[in-house]
Amino acid sequence: MRCDDLPIFQWSDGTSTPLEDSPIPTVAPDYPETNSTTEMFAEYHRRNPAVYRALLTLAHDLRRRGRKGFGMKGLFEVLRWQHARFSSEDEPLKLNNLFTSYYSRLMMHNEPSLRGFFKLRRMVDDFDPTKIEMEIS
């Protein structure tokens, strides 16, 4: 089989990813200067539920494939690459690397199967994932 014939995103159950054929729409909120990083993340997450869903899809697939852990920054880069494949230069993906630790904690809090999947370091902010609104339908 040639490399060109290999599927780029083929899940373990034979289905393809929803990320495969379209860019992820993101909105960069206007943050007041007084916001903490936690408040900025909460606003970004509220305005961009597709990012959480996409990260969750990637993390669950890795878990199903037997991975015991992975880095959230790696998943961010997958989203950036995927977005670049299916968007134009004037459709930038707005992903702030400051939010990787917040997404890791939020996903491990909300998803029992992902508990312990991401390695965590101490955060400067006091982040409580129970205070983040979840609208990920």
PAZAPA-4460 file (N, C-alpha, C; in steps of 0.05 Angstrom, whole numbers, plus 32768, in hexadecimal, padded with zeros to 4 digits):
% residues 137
    n_x    n_y    n_z   ca_x   ca_y   ca_z    c_x    c_y    c_z   seq   type   mol
   8011   7FE8   8000   8000   8000   8000   8012   8019   8000     1      M     A
   800B   802C   7FEF   801A   8045   7FED   8011   8057   8004     2      R     A
   8022   806A   800C   801B   807D   8020   8002   808E   8018     3      C     A
   8000   8094   7FFF   7FE9   80A4   7FF5   7FCF   8096   7FF9     4      D     A
   7FD0   807B   7FFB   7FB7   806C   7FFE   7FAF   8068   801B     5      D     A
   7FC0   8070   802E   7FB9   806C   804A   7FA6   8081   8054     6      L     A
   7F92   8079   8064   7F7F   808D   806F   7F8E   809F   8083     7      P     A
   7F88   80B8   8084   7F96   80CA   8096   7F8A   80C7   80B2     8      I     A
   7F70   80C6   80B5   7F63   80C2   80CF   7F50   80AB   80CC     9      F     A
   7F58   8094   80D4   7F47   807C   80D5   7F45   8073   80F1    10      Q     A
   7F2E   8074   80FD   7F2B   806C   8119   7F2C   804D   811C    11      W     A
   7F32   8044   8134   7F35   8028   8139   7F1B   8018   8133    12      S     A
   7F04   8025   8135   7EEB   8017   812F   7EE3   8019   8111    13      D     A
   7EF5   8023   8101   7EF0   8024   80E4   7EE3   803E   80DA    14      G     A
   7EDA   804F   80ED   7ECD   8067   80E4   7EE1   807D   80DF    15      T     A
   7ED9   8092   80D2   7EEC   80A8   80CD   7EE5   80BF   80E0    16      S     A
   7EF8   80D0   80E5   7EF4   80E6   80F7   7EE4   80FC   80EC    17      T     A
   7ED5   810A   80FC   7EC6   8122   80F3   7EDA   8139   80EB    18      P     A
   7EF3   8137   80F3   7F06   814B   80ED   7F11   8148   80D1    19      L     A
   7F0B   8132   80C4   7F18   812A   80AB   7F14   813D   8094    20      E     A
   7EFD   8149   8092   7EF7   8158   8079   7EEF   8175   807D    21      D     A
   7EF4   8180   8094   7EED   819D   8098   7EFE   81AA   80AE    22      S     A
   7F02   81C3   80AB   7F11   81D2   80C0   7F00   81D6   80D8    23      P     A
   7F0C   81DA   80EF   7EFD   81E0   8108   7EF9   81FE   810A    24      I     A
   7EE1   8207   810B   7EDC   8223   810E   7EE3   822D   812A    25      P     A
   7EF2   8242   812C   7EF8   824D   8147   7EF3   826B   8147    26      T     A
   7EED   8276   815E   7EE9   8292   8162   7EFC   829B   8179    27      V     A
   7F0B   82AF   8174   7F1C   82BA   8189   7F0D   82D0   8197    28      A     A
   7F05   82CB   81B0   7EF6   82DF   81BF   7F07   82F8   81C4    29      P     A
   7EFA   830E   81C8   7F08   8326   81D1   7F0A   8325   81EF    30      D     A
   7F22   8321   81F9   7F26   831E   8216   7F2D   8339   8222    31      Y     A
   7F1F   8340   8237   7F27   8358   8246   7F43   8354   8252    32      P     A
   7F52   8368   8255   7F6D   8366   8260   7F6E   835B   827C    33      E     A
   7F58   835E   828B   7F57   8356   82A7   7F52   8338   82AA    34      T     A
   7F4B   832A   8296   7F45   830D   8298   7F5D   82FD   82A0    35      N     A
   7F58   82E9   82B1   7F6D   82D5   82B6   7F6E   82C1   829F    36      S     A
   7F82   82B1   829E   7F83   829C   828A   7F6C   8289   828D    37      T     A
   7F64   8283   82A5   7F4D   8271   82AA   7F33   827E   829E    38      T     A
   7F2F   8298   82A2   7F18   82A5   8297   7F19   82A6   8278    39      E     A
   7F31   82AA   826E   7F34   82AA   8251   7F2E   828F   8245    40      M     A
   7F37   827A   8252   7F31   825F   8249   7F13   8259   824A    41      F     A
   7F06   8261   8260   7EE9   825C   8262   7EDA   8269   824C    42      A     A
   7EE1   8282   8245   7ED4   8290   822F   7EDA   8283   8214    43      E     A
   7EF3   827C   8210   7EFB   826F   81F7   7EEC   8255   81F3    44      Y     A
   7EEB   8245   8209   7EDD   822B   8208   7EBF   822F   8202    45      H     A
   7EB3   8243   820F   7E97   8248   820A   7E91   824F   81ED    46      R     A
   7EA3   825E   81E1   7E9F   8267   81C5   7EA8   8253   81B0    47      R     A
   7EB7   823E   81B8   7EC3   822B   81A5   7EBF   820E   81AE    48      N     A
   7EA6   8205   81B1   7EA2   81E9   81BA   7EAD   81D4   81A6    49      P     A
   7EB0   81DB   818D   7EBB   81C8   817A   7ED7   81C0   8180    50      A     A
   7EE6   81D1   818D   7F02   81CB   8194   7F02   81B4   81A9    51      V     A
   7EF2   81B7   81BD   7EF0   81A2   81D2   7EE7   8187   81C6    52      Y     A
   7ED3   8188   81B5   7EC9   816F   81A8   7EDF   8162   8197    53      R     A
   7EEE   8172   8188   7F03   8167   8177   7F1A   815B   8188    54      A     A
   7F22   8169   819E   7F36   815F   81AF   7F2D   8145   81BD    55      L     A
   7F14   8144   81C5   7F09   812D   81D1   7F09   8115   81BE    56      L     A
   7F01   811A   81A5   7F02   8105   8191   7F1E   80F9   818E    57      T     A
   7F31   810A   818C   7F4D   8101   8188   7F57   80F2   81A1    58      L     A
   7F51   80FC   81B9   7F5A   80EF   81D1   7F4D   80D3   81D5    59      A     A
   7F33   80D2   81D0   7F25   80B8   81D2   7F2F   80A4   81BE    60      H     A
   7F36   80AD   81A6   7F41   809A   8193   7F5C   808F   819C    61      D     A
   7F6D   80A0   81A6   7F87   8097   81B0   7F83   8083   81C7    62      L     A
   7F70   8089   81D9   7F6A   8077   81EF   7F61   805C   81E5    63      R     A
   7F4E   805C   81D1   7F44   8043   81C6   7F5B   8033   81B9    64      R     A
   7F6E   8041   81AE   7F85   8033   81A1   7F99   8029   81B5    65      R     A
   7F94   802D   81CF   7FA6   8022   81E3   7FB9   8035   81EF    66      G     A
   7FB9   804E   81E7   7FCB   8062   81F3   7FC3   8067   8210    67      R     A
   7FD7   8067   8221   7FD2   806D   823D   7FD3   808B   8243    68      K     A
   7FDF   809A   8231   7FE1   80B6   8235   7FEB   80C4   821B    69      G     A
   7FE7   80DE   821B   7FF0   80EE   8204   7FF1   810B   820D    70      F     A
   7FFE   811C   81FE   8000   8139   8204   7FEB   8149   81F6    71      G     A
   7FDF   815B   8205   7FCA   816D   81FA   7FD6   817F   81E4    72      M     A
   7FEF   8187   81E7   7FFB   8198   81D2   7FFD   8188   81B8    73      K     A
   8002   816E   81BA   8002   815E   81A1   7FE7   815E   8194    74      G     A
   7FD2   815C   81A4   7FB7   815D   8198   7FB1   8179   818C    75      L     A
   7FBA   818E   8199   7FB7   81A9   818D   7FC4   81AA   8172    76      F     A
   7FDC   819E   816F   7FEA   819F   8155   7FDB   818F   8140    77      E     A
   7FCF   8179   8148   7FBE   8169   8135   7FA7   817B   812B    78      V     A
   7F9A   8189   813D   7F84   819B   8134   7F8E   81B1   8122    79      L     A
   7FA6   81BC   8128   7FB1   81D1   8116   7FB7   81C6   80FA    80      R     A
   7FC3   81AE   80FA   7FC9   81A1   80E0   7FAF   819B   80D1    81      W     A
   7F9C   8190   80DE   7F83   8189   80D2   7F75   81A2   80C6    82      Q     A
   7F75   81B7   80D6   7F69   81D0   80CD   7F77   81DB   80B5    83      H     A
   7F91   81DA   80B4   7FA1   81E4   809E   7F9A   81D5   8084    84      A     A
   7F95   81BB   8086   7F8F   81AB   806F   7F75   81B3   8061    85      R     A
   7F61   81BD   8071   7F47   81C1   8066   7F3D   81DE   8068    86      F     A
   7F4F   81F1   806B   7F47   820D   806D   7F5A   821E   805C    87      S     A
   7F52   8236   8058   7F63   8249   8049   7F74   8259   805D    88      S     A
   7F87   8267   8052   7F98   8278   8063   7F89   828C   8074    89      E     A
   7F72   8295   806A   7F64   82AA   8078   7F50   829E   808D    90      D     A
   7F52   8284   8092   7F41   8277   80A7   7F54   826C   80BC    91      E     A
   7F60   827D   80CC   7F73   8272   80E0   7F64   8263   80F6    92      P     A
   7F72   824E   8100   7F68   8240   8117   7F73   824E   8130    93      L     A
   7F61   8257   8141   7F6A   8266   8158   7F6B   8253   8170    94      K     A
   7F82   8247   8175   7F87   8235   818B   7F9E   8241   819B    95      L     A
   7F99   8248   81B4   7FAE   8254   81C5   7FBB   823E   81D6    96      N     A
   7FD5   823B   81D3   7FE3   8226   81E3   7FE0   8229   8201    97      N     A
   7FD9   8241   820A   7FD4   8245   8227   7FBD   8233   8230    98      L     A
   7FAC   822B   821E   7F94   821C   8226   7F98   81FE   8227    99      F     A
   7FAF   81F4   8220   7FB3   81D6   821F   7FAF   81CA   823B   100      T     A
   7FBA   81D7   8250   7FB7   81CC   826B   7F9A   81CD   8274   101      S     A
   7F8B   81E0   826B   7F6F   81E2   8273   7F5E   81CD   8266   102      Y     A
   7F63   81C9   824C   7F55   81B3   823E   7F5C   8198   824A   103      Y     A
   7F75   8193   8251   7F7C   817A   825D   7F6C   8175   8276   104      S     A
   7F6C   8188   8288   7F5E   8185   82A1   7F40   8182   829D   105      R     A
   7F35   8192   828B   7F18   8191   8286   7F10   8176   827B   106      L     A
   7F1F   816C   8268   7F18   8152   825C   7F1B   813B   8270   107      M     A
   7F30   813C   8280   7F33   8126   8294   7F1E   8128   82AA   108      M     A
   7F14   8140   82B0   7EFF   8143   82C3   7EE4   8138   82B8   109      H     A
   7EDF   813F   829F   7EC5   8138   8293   7EC3   811B   8288   110      N     A
   7EDA   8110   8281   7EDA   80F6   8274   7EE9   80E1   8285   111      E     A
   7EDA   80D0   8293   7EE7   80BC   82A4   7EFC   80AB   8295   112      P     A
   7EF7   80A5   827C   7F0A   8093   826D   7F24   80A2   8267   113      S     A
   7F25   80BC   826A   7F3D   80CB   8265   7F4C   80D4   827E   114      L     A
   7F42   80CC   8295   7F50   80D4   82AE   7F6C   80C9   82AE   115      R     A
   7F7F   80DB   82B3   7F9B   80D3   82B3   7FA8   80D1   8298   116      G     A
   7F99   80D7   8283   7FA4   80D5   8267   7FB8   80EA   8261   117      F     A
   7FB4   8102   826C   7FC6   8119   8267   7FD7   811D   8280   118      F     A
   7FF1   8122   827C   8002   8129   8293   7FFE   8146   829A   119      K     A
   7FFC   814C   82B3   7FF7   8167   82BC   800E   8172   82CC   120      L     A
   8012   818C   82C9   8025   819B   82D9   8015   81AF   82EA   121      R     A
   8022   81BA   82FD   8015   81CE   830E   800E   81E6   82FD   122      R     A
   7FF6   81F1   8303   7FED   8209   82F4   7FEF   8221   8306   123      M     A
   7FF4   8238   82FA   7FF5   8251   8309   7FD9   825A   8311   124      V     A
   7FC6   8257   82FF   7FAA   825E   8305   7F9D   8248   8316   125      D     A
   7F88   8250   8324   7F78   823C   8332   7F61   8235   831F   126      D     A
   7F64   821E   8312   7F51   8215   82FE   7F3F   8200   830A   127      F     A
   7F25   8204   8309   7F12   81F0   8313   7F00   81E8   82FB   128      D     A
   7F05   81D0   82F0   7EF5   81C7   82D9   7ED7   81C5   82DE   129      P     A
   7ECF   81C3   82F7   7EB2   81C1   82FC   7EA4   81DB   82F7   130      T     A
   7EB3   81F1   82F4   7EA6   820B   82F0   7EA5   8212   82D2   131      K     A
   7EAD   8200   82C1   7EAD   8206   82A4   7E93   81FB   8298   132      I     A
   7E85   820C   828B   7E6C   8203   827E   7E72   81F1   8267   133      E     A
   7E63   81DC   8265   7E66   81C8   824F   7E4E   81C9   823D   134      M     A
   7E53   81D3   8225   7E3F   81D3   8210   7E4B   81C6   81F7   135      E     A
   7E4E   81AC   81F7   7E5C   819F   81E2   7E4B   818D   81D0   136      I     A
   7E31   8192   81D0   7E1E   8181   81C2   7E29   8176   81A8   137      S     A
***
